[in-house]
Amino acid sequence: MGDTEVIDAFLEGSGAVFGPSLHVEGGTLKLDCWWAAAYRVTDRTFIVRNEEAPTESTAMADVTGALAAKGLAAVGADLPAMLTYTILDLGYAPWVLWSTDAISGEADLNAKATQETFLEGGSATGPASELATDDHVRGARRVAGAPSCVLLTVGVGDEWATALRNGLGDCRFESRAFGEIEPAACGSLLPSLVLVDATGPP
């Protein structure tokens, strides 16, 4: 399936499709297996990340073009409910609300943001499903041609990080210094393992 077809499937409500650089995971469209590009709030309301993709990609323009073709328009940016909704999974990022109109979009977003989905074992992107597993994420990464595992190190020195890189295959490394990433933001990288240097500062 091509990336354009993945976007179309995402807009139509699919929860699990894969393309060369895009895949759908629950209610989230992700680029390069980890970067959340858009969320599906309802069939008529979406939020789209309002910043450049971390890699060279036309994905963001393709998503907004597909939304416009669906008859939707950008109706607001960084609304309070939007920040509440996205903070559950990603921490702060700039977002734009797309819907049929501002009143409908904000109503859908407010309803979604106030759902206590954590009581249902889900998240802001929707209820948990059997597909939302580590195996599912690894499979999506393989389809995209990326390493199937992600190791996030926090406060780990270069010597240890180099040793890990030399010893582990099929693994992408993300390294952050203490204070460079908040605990709540770690999940946005979909790490297979988070390794924190416990000898560092608290």
N, C-alpha and C positions, 0 to 999 in steps of 0.2 A: 504494500500500500504506500502510495506517495504521500509526502507531507501535506499537500493540498487536500487529499482525501481524508487525512487525519483531522485537519481543521474542520472539514465539512461534518465528519462524524462527531466531533466534539460539539459543534453547534447543534447537532440533531439529538444529543443526549447520550451518546455512547460513553461507556465507562472504562473501556479497555481496548485501545487500538494502537498500533505501532507503525512508525514510518522511519525513514533514514535519520532524521534529526528530531522529530517531534513524536511524543506519545501522550496518550490520555490515561490518566490515573484517577479513577473516581470522577470528581468534578473538576479536575485540574488539567490544563494543557501544559506540558513541560517540554522545554527545549534542552537538548543534549542530556537528557535523563535526570536532570536535577533542578533546572532553573524554571520556576513557575512563571509562565507567560500570561496565563489568563485563568480565571475561575468562571465556572458556570453557576450562577445563582439560581436562576429558573430558566425555562425555555425561552423567555423573552428578555432576560437580564443577565449581563455578563460584566465582569470587571477585568480590565486589561492593564498589564503593567506599563507604566508610563516612563520608561527609561530604555536606553539602548541595551540590546542583548549582549551577554558577555563574550560572544563569538560573532564573527561575520555571518549574518543571517538575514534573510528577508522575512523571517517568521512574523515579526510584529506588524509589518506592513501588510502581510498576507492575512493575518487575523483581522485587523481592522477593516481591510477591504472586504473580507467575507461577511463581517458583521454589517457593514453598510449595504452589501448586496442582499442581506436578509431583511433590510428595511429598518435596521436599528441605527441609533446615532449616539454620539458621546453626549451625555447629559449632566455630568458632574465629575468633580475630581476630589479625591482625598476627603470624602465625607466622613463624619464621625463614625457612623455605623460601618463604613468600609474599613476604617482603621481597626475597629473592634474585631471585625470579621477576619481580616488578614493577620492580625497580631497573633492569633491562635496558632498559626502554622509558620509564619515567616518573619515575624517582627516587622518593623516599619519598612515600607517601600511605597513609592508613589504609584497610585492607581487611578484609572479613569473608569467611570461607570457608563456602560452602554445599555440602552433599553429603548423601548418604543417612545417614552417620554419621561421627563424627570420625576413626575409624581408616581408613576408605575414603578420606575426603577428604584426609587428610594423606598417605596413600600415593600418591594420584594427584598431589598437589601436589609431593611430593618427587621423584617420577619426572619430572615436567615441569621442575622447577627445575634438575635435574641434566643434562638433555639439552643437548648441545653444539650447539644449533641454529644458532649463528653460523657453524659449519663448513659448514652446508648452505645458507648464504645467507639464513637466516631470522632470526627474532627470538623473543622470549618468547611472542608471540601465535601462532606457528606458522610453518611453512615459507613461504618466499617464493613468490608465485604471480604469474602474468601480470597478475592484477587489481590487485595491490598496487603501482600505479604512480602517478606524479603525475597522469596523466590521470584515473585512477580516483578519486583524492581530489577533484580539481576537479569531476568529474561529480557526486559525492556532495554537494558543497557547493552546486552549482547546484540540484540536486533539492530541497535543504532551503531554498532561497531565500536562501542566504548568499553573500557574495562568494567567487569561485572561488579567489582567491589570498590567501595570508597572508604579510605581510612582518613579520619580527621584527627590530627594531632593538635593539642593545645598546650603551649608552653614547653614543648619538647625541643631540646637543643639540636643543632645541625648534625652532631655526631651520631646521635641515636636515630634521627630521622633518616640519615644516609644509610645506616645499617638496615633499617626497615625497608627502604626502597630496594636495596641490594638483595634482600632476602625474600621479598614478596612479589609474586607475579600476578598478572591480571588484576591490578589494583591501581586506582588513581589516588594520589595523595593530596590532601588539603591541609596545609599547616597554618596555624594561627598562633600569635603570641597572646599571653595573658592580657586581658583588657581589649583585645582586638575583636572578640566575638562574645556575645552574650549567650548564656546557656540555651535560652529559648530560640535562638537563631540557628543552633546547630542542626536542627531537624530539616531546615531548608536544603541542606546539602545531601539529604538522604544517606547518611553515612552507614556503612556496614558495622563500623566500630569507631568509637571515640576514645582516643588515648590521651589522658591528661597527666602531665608530670606532677605527681603529688608532692614532690619535694620543692616545688616552686611556691610563690607567695599565695596566701589564701584568697 
